[in-house]
Amino acid sequence: MKIWLDGALQDIESARVSVLDHGLTVGDGIFETVKAVEGRTFALTRHLDRLTRSARGLGLPEPDHAEIRRACAAVLDANPMPLGRLRITYTGGHGPLGSDRGEHGPTLVVALGETGRRPDSTAAITVPWTRNERGALTGLKTTSYAENVVALARAHRSGASEALFGNTVGLLCEGTGSNVFVVLDGEIHTPPLASGCLAGITRELTVEWTGAKETDLPLDVLERADEVFLTSTLRDVQAVHRVDDRELPGMDGPVTTKAMRIFAERVGDDLDP
């Protein structure tokens, strides 16, 4: 396996990042996960634009899109696989042990891991912790992911693949690595970015392609929604058949099924929409 680290391909066994990298010591970094099908990326331009927005939000130097595209192409060429998770990680680089940054410049890592197609339907749970819709990192895709690790572990113990958060004022927000959509009286709704959720690339495309409405939704909407589905880079549009103890239509939901079909058709038409 080959990865890209600071300007060149390296063997994964010998590639090294400093133990004083700010991404490790204080979580000072950002990342993007890009779907790669037979060596071809999906929506890479949108992912790189979001990476830049995250960098600006953290005060990191703006990433070089041309360099990252070269890195992605090199990693994909060196590691052929049918379906891959391409991970772009960009950190504050070598720095002191405290919160202040060093002067060595950022670290760039591009790595690829093989993955399988997700199930058409899944289960989710709600968790008692909240997203802070007014935090300094709100809306940024940062490497400070421990909160998601804890919530996702709880979901797995409950036989689910995702955990759903409300925000500090009791509104539905997002999953650990997904955006959430609900169907009410035949209409698709999803929390607005003001709820504190990440501006997911698949979320954005789903809104554009299905006409979904961005709506403030109380967390308990999950107890009365006709259908629920999730979106993310590797889930695409995925039906939900259970939230906590409540059974839902899953793949039998007509609105969800249509959204899944529309997304699959549009993806087939354009790999960089």
C-alpha positions as CSV (number, residue, x, y, z in Angstrom):
1,M,0.0,0.0,0.0
2,K,1.3,3.4,-1.0
3,I,0.3,6.8,0.6
4,W,1.1,10.3,-0.2
5,L,3.0,12.2,2.5
6,D,4.4,15.7,2.1
7,G,5.1,15.6,-1.6
8,A,5.7,12.0,-2.5
9,L,4.4,8.5,-2.5
10,Q,5.7,6.4,0.4
11,D,5.2,2.8,1.6
12,I,2.6,2.8,4.3
13,E,4.9,0.7,6.5
14,S,7.7,3.3,6.5
15,A,5.8,6.6,6.2
16,R,6.1,8.7,9.3
17,V,4.5,11.8,10.7
18,S,6.2,13.6,13.6
19,V,4.9,12.6,17.0
20,L,4.8,16.4,17.6
21,D,2.4,17.0,14.6
22,H,-0.3,19.3,15.8
23,G,-2.9,17.0,14.3
24,L,-1.9,14.4,16.8
25,T,-1.2,16.5,19.9
26,V,-4.2,18.8,19.8
27,G,-6.4,17.6,16.9
28,D,-5.4,20.7,14.8
29,G,-6.3,19.4,11.4
30,I,-9.0,18.9,8.8
31,F,-9.9,16.1,6.4
32,E,-12.1,15.0,3.6
33,T,-13.3,11.5,2.6
34,V,-13.8,11.0,-1.1
35,K,-15.4,8.0,-2.8
36,A,-13.3,6.4,-5.5
37,V,-14.8,3.9,-7.9
38,E,-12.4,2.0,-10.1
39,G,-9.8,4.7,-9.5
40,R,-12.1,7.6,-10.3
41,T,-13.1,10.1,-7.6
42,F,-16.6,11.4,-7.1
43,A,-17.3,15.1,-6.4
44,L,-13.6,15.9,-5.8
45,T,-14.0,19.6,-6.6
46,R,-16.7,20.0,-4.0
47,H,-14.6,18.2,-1.4
48,L,-11.6,20.3,-2.1
49,D,-13.7,23.5,-1.8
50,R,-14.9,22.3,1.6
51,L,-11.4,21.4,2.7
52,T,-10.5,25.0,1.9
53,R,-13.4,26.3,3.9
54,S,-12.4,24.2,6.9
55,A,-8.8,25.4,6.6
56,R,-9.9,29.0,6.7
57,G,-12.1,28.3,9.7
58,L,-9.1,26.8,11.6
59,G,-6.7,29.5,10.4
60,L,-4.6,27.0,8.5
61,P,-2.8,28.0,5.2
62,E,-5.1,27.3,2.3
63,P,-4.4,23.9,0.8
64,D,-3.0,23.7,-2.8
65,H,-5.7,22.0,-4.8
66,A,-3.4,21.2,-7.7
67,E,-1.0,19.3,-5.3
68,I,-3.8,17.4,-3.7
69,R,-5.2,16.4,-7.1
70,R,-1.8,15.1,-8.0
71,A,-1.6,13.3,-4.7
72,C,-5.0,11.7,-5.2
73,A,-4.2,10.6,-8.7
74,A,-0.9,9.1,-7.6
75,V,-2.4,7.2,-4.7
76,L,-5.3,5.9,-6.8
77,D,-2.9,4.7,-9.5
78,A,-0.6,3.0,-7.0
79,N,-3.5,1.2,-5.3
80,P,-6.1,-0.1,-7.7
81,M,-9.3,-1.3,-6.2
82,P,-13.0,-1.4,-7.1
83,L,-14.4,0.8,-4.3
84,G,-12.2,2.9,-2.1
85,R,-12.2,5.4,0.7
86,L,-9.8,8.2,-0.3
87,R,-8.8,10.2,2.8
88,I,-7.2,13.6,2.5
89,T,-5.7,14.8,5.9
90,Y,-4.2,18.3,6.3
91,T,-2.9,19.3,9.7
92,G,-1.1,22.2,11.4
93,G,2.2,20.3,11.1
94,H,5.1,19.9,13.5
95,G,4.5,22.2,16.5
96,P,4.9,22.6,20.3
97,L,2.9,20.5,22.8
98,G,0.6,23.3,23.6
99,S,-2.1,24.9,21.5
100,D,0.2,27.4,19.7
101,R,1.2,26.4,16.2
102,G,4.8,25.9,15.0
103,E,6.4,27.4,12.0
104,H,7.1,24.3,10.0
105,G,4.0,24.4,7.8
106,P,1.2,22.0,7.3
107,T,1.3,18.2,6.9
108,L,-0.6,16.6,3.9
109,V,-1.4,12.9,3.9
110,V,-3.5,11.2,1.2
111,A,-4.3,7.5,1.8
112,L,-6.7,5.0,0.3
113,G,-8.5,2.1,1.9
114,E,-10.7,-0.5,0.2
115,T,-14.4,-0.6,1.3
116,G,-17.5,-2.4,0.3
117,R,-20.9,-1.2,-0.9
118,R,-23.1,-0.2,2.0
119,P,-26.4,-2.0,2.8
120,D,-29.5,-0.4,1.2
121,S,-31.0,0.1,4.7
122,T,-29.6,0.5,8.2
123,A,-30.5,1.3,11.8
124,A,-29.7,4.4,13.9
125,I,-30.0,5.5,17.5
126,T,-30.3,8.9,19.2
127,V,-27.7,9.8,21.8
128,P,-27.9,12.1,24.9
129,W,-25.0,14.3,23.8
130,T,-25.5,17.5,21.8
131,R,-23.8,19.3,18.9
132,N,-22.9,22.9,19.7
133,E,-24.3,24.9,16.9
134,R,-22.4,28.0,18.1
135,G,-18.9,26.4,18.6
136,A,-15.7,27.5,17.0
137,L,-15.5,24.3,15.0
138,T,-19.1,24.2,14.0
139,G,-19.5,23.3,10.3
140,L,-15.8,22.4,9.9
141,K,-14.6,18.9,9.1
142,T,-11.8,18.6,11.6
143,T,-9.8,15.7,12.9
144,S,-11.2,16.4,16.4
145,Y,-13.5,13.4,16.1
146,A,-13.4,11.7,19.5
147,E,-17.0,12.7,20.2
148,N,-18.1,10.8,17.1
149,V,-16.0,7.8,18.1
150,V,-17.8,7.6,21.5
151,A,-21.3,8.0,19.9
152,L,-20.6,5.6,17.1
153,A,-19.4,2.9,19.6
154,R,-22.7,3.3,21.4
155,A,-24.6,2.8,18.1
156,H,-22.7,-0.3,17.3
157,R,-23.5,-1.8,20.8
158,S,-27.2,-1.2,19.9
159,G,-27.0,-3.0,16.6
160,A,-27.0,0.3,14.6
161,S,-24.6,1.9,12.2
162,E,-25.1,5.5,13.1
163,A,-25.8,7.8,16.1
164,L,-27.9,10.9,15.6
165,F,-27.4,14.2,17.6
166,G,-29.6,17.0,18.5
167,N,-28.2,20.4,19.2
168,T,-28.1,22.6,22.3
169,V,-31.7,23.9,21.7
170,G,-33.2,20.5,21.1
171,L,-33.3,20.5,17.3
172,L,-32.3,17.6,15.1
173,C,-28.7,18.1,13.8
174,E,-26.7,15.2,12.2
175,G,-25.1,11.8,12.6
176,T,-21.5,11.1,13.5
177,G,-20.5,11.0,9.8
178,S,-23.8,11.6,8.0
179,N,-26.6,14.0,7.4
180,V,-30.2,13.0,8.2
181,F,-33.3,13.5,6.2
182,V,-36.9,12.9,7.2
183,V,-40.1,12.6,5.1
184,L,-43.2,14.3,6.4
185,D,-46.5,14.1,4.4
186,G,-44.5,13.2,1.3
187,E,-42.0,16.1,1.6
188,I,-38.3,15.7,2.3
189,H,-36.8,17.8,5.0
190,T,-33.3,18.1,6.4
191,P,-31.8,20.3,9.2
192,P,-30.3,23.6,8.0
193,L,-26.6,24.4,8.4
194,A,-27.6,26.8,11.2
195,S,-28.5,23.7,13.3
196,G,-24.7,23.0,13.5
197,C,-24.5,20.1,11.1
198,L,-21.7,19.7,8.6
199,A,-22.4,20.9,5.1
200,G,-22.2,17.3,3.7
201,I,-21.3,17.0,0.0
202,T,-23.9,14.2,-0.5
203,R,-26.4,16.3,1.5
204,E,-25.8,19.3,-0.8
205,L,-26.4,17.2,-3.9
206,T,-29.4,15.5,-2.5
207,V,-31.0,18.8,-1.7
208,E,-30.3,20.0,-5.2
209,W,-31.5,16.9,-6.9
210,T,-34.6,16.1,-4.9
211,G,-35.8,19.5,-3.8
212,A,-35.5,18.7,-0.1
213,K,-36.4,21.6,2.2
214,E,-34.0,22.8,4.9
215,T,-36.2,23.0,8.0
216,D,-35.7,23.4,11.7
217,L,-36.8,20.1,13.1
218,P,-37.3,19.1,16.8
219,L,-35.4,16.0,17.7
220,D,-38.6,14.2,18.4
221,V,-39.5,14.4,14.7
222,L,-37.8,11.0,14.5
223,E,-40.7,9.7,16.5
224,R,-43.3,10.7,13.9
225,A,-41.5,11.0,10.5
226,D,-43.0,8.8,7.8
227,E,-39.5,7.9,6.5
228,V,-35.9,8.6,7.5
229,F,-32.7,8.3,5.4
230,L,-29.1,9.2,5.8
231,T,-26.6,10.7,3.3
232,S,-22.8,10.6,3.3
233,T,-19.9,10.0,0.9
234,L,-19.9,6.3,1.3
235,R,-23.5,5.8,2.2
236,D,-24.8,7.9,-0.8
237,V,-28.5,7.9,0.1
238,Q,-29.3,5.1,2.6
239,A,-32.7,4.2,4.0
240,V,-33.2,3.8,7.7
241,H,-35.5,1.0,8.9
242,R,-35.1,1.6,12.7
243,V,-34.4,4.6,14.9
244,D,-34.0,3.5,18.6
245,D,-37.0,1.2,19.1
246,R,-39.1,2.6,16.3
247,E,-39.5,0.6,13.1
248,L,-39.6,2.5,9.9
249,P,-40.3,1.5,6.2
250,G,-36.7,1.5,5.2
251,M,-36.5,0.5,1.5
252,D,-40.3,0.2,1.4
253,G,-40.5,4.0,1.8
254,P,-41.5,5.4,-1.6
255,V,-40.0,8.8,-1.1
256,T,-36.7,7.4,0.1
257,T,-36.6,4.9,-2.7
258,K,-37.1,7.6,-5.2
259,A,-34.3,9.7,-3.7
260,M,-32.0,6.8,-3.8
261,R,-32.8,6.2,-7.5
262,I,-32.4,9.9,-8.4
263,F,-29.0,10.0,-6.7
264,A,-27.7,6.9,-8.3
265,E,-28.8,8.1,-11.8
266,R,-27.3,11.6,-11.4
267,V,-24.0,10.1,-10.1
268,G,-23.8,7.9,-13.2
269,D,-24.1,11.0,-15.3
270,D,-21.4,13.1,-13.8
271,L,-18.5,12.1,-11.5
272,D,-17.7,15.7,-10.5
273,P,-21.0,17.5,-10.2
